[in-house]
Structure formats: structure tokens, C-alpha cells
Amino acid sequence: MKAALCITVLVLTAAATGVAQKESVEETIKKLDNERVQAQIHADATALDRIYAADFIGVGPSGTVRTKPQVIADFTSGDLKFQSITTDEVKVRVYENTAVETGLSTMVGQDKGKAVPRDTRFTRVWVKQEGRWRLVANHYSLRITQQ
């Protein structure tokens, strides 16, 4: 009886730990994404360098493809600037060392003097590299509202 109780407690503890770790990864990704948004708004090259993976590739809301060096250069030069970025309906799914984040984004900004599309859906792929989560891919699509 005592052995069965001990096994039950161990199984429940292990299950709870697994759930807590998954929740922790989801919260970590959301926190990192908020840091990324602030780094973009403030053109913080140091933070962008820390968050984006070396082999990052992104497709912006206007269809522009950028690598990590291009992203950092465009933000620090002022070619790409945002006054605000908000997200909604954010979901993070975790697959071992990979996380897929999806949601809605509302952006106010300019890309080389032209307004960026305001309402978009996004998909971001994060990978844990050398113990840290990094953004490896980002894609935006125009959000179409149903009439």
C-alpha cells in the first residue's frame, strides 16, 4: 500500500513538473517576443542580436524578406521603424527544442517611408540553441476581416 502511494506521488509530481516546464517555455517565448517588440521600437541592436538567431529569415507584412543582419541594419538606420506593435490571440506550441508562436499583430510603422500593413497574422519559429531561445523564422500575412 505504501509503495503504491509512493509511486502515485512520484508519477503525479513528474506530470506536474512536465506541465510546469511547458508553461515555463510558453511564458519564456512570450516574454522574449515582448523584448523583441521593444527592441524593434527602440532600434536596440544589442537586444535584436541576442534574440534573433544567426540564420534568421523573416518575411515582413509587405512581403519583404530579411536576414538577421538586414533586420538590424534596417532598424538602426531608421529605414524600418515602428511606433507601436501589439499582439493578440497569441498561442505557443512547444516541440522539444522548438516553439511555434502564432497570433494577431497590430503595427504602426514605416518601412522605407511607406506605412507597414497594420493588421496581420504572424507565425514565429523559436529554437533553443546553446541553452537560449532564439527566433529563427518569422512570417506575416495580411489579416482579412470577415464581413
C-alpha positions, 0 to 999 in steps of 0.5 A: 500500500505504501509503495503504491502511494509512493509511486502515485506521488512520484508519477503525479509530481513528474506530470506536474513538473512536465506541465510546469516546464511547458508553461515555463517555455510558453511564458519564456517565448512570450516574454522574449517576443515582448523584448523583441517588440521593444527592441524593434521600437527602440532600434536596440541592436544589442537586444535584436542580436541576442534574440534573433538567431544567426540564420534568421529569415523573416518575411515582413507584412509587405512581403519583404524578406530579411536576414538577421543582419538586414533586420538590424541594419534596417532598424538602426538606420531608421529605414524600418521603424515602428511606433507601436506593435501589439499582439493578440490571440497569441498561442505557443506550441512547444516541440522539444527544442522548438516553439511555434508562436502564432497570433494577431499583430497590430503595427504602426510603422514605416518601412522605407517611408511607406506605412507597414500593413497594420493588421496581420497574422504572424507565425514565429519559429523559436529554437533553443540553441546553446541553452537560449531561445532564439527566433529563427523564422518569422512570417506575416500575412495580411489579416482579412476581416470577415464581413 
